[in-house]
Amino acid sequence: MNGLTPEEKQVACQYALNGADFMFEPTPELCSKIVQGCPESIGINYVMTSVILQRKPIRLDSQMVVKYCKGLLDKNNTWLFDNANIRVVPPQYKEPVKLKSEEDKRIDNEIKEKGKASILIKKEEKTDEE
């Protein structure tokens, strides 16, 4: 494998700049090279080697993909990328953005201002009365 084609790199860069998330999928060929002790695989830490050999997808930082596409990524990671599949994470697997409710925001502000929120104070007052 030679990694992404120039056209695919251009598309991947555009996706990254538009906020896409990426994953690294090890190929059977990559796993085989690692098991055989290919010189380029020397230096991969044990945890990463274990994850790769299990053929589990690994989340990638978009900036790392941009560096790869522009030829700025270090030699070892470039070799890994060249021997694996880089895919965009489908939307259903993206982590949902959690927005705070107005009540949560109010409580956070009270904690910042007073050190504790009125809800917590009310609970404490009830336990003091009992």
Secondary structure, DSSP 8 states (H G I E B T S, - for coil): -----HHHHHHHHHHHHTT--EEEEE-HHHHHHHHTT-GGGTT--HHHHHHHHTT--EEE-HHHHHHHHHT-S-HHHHHHHHTEEEEE--GGGS-------HHHHHHHHHHHHHSS-HHHHHHHHHHHH-
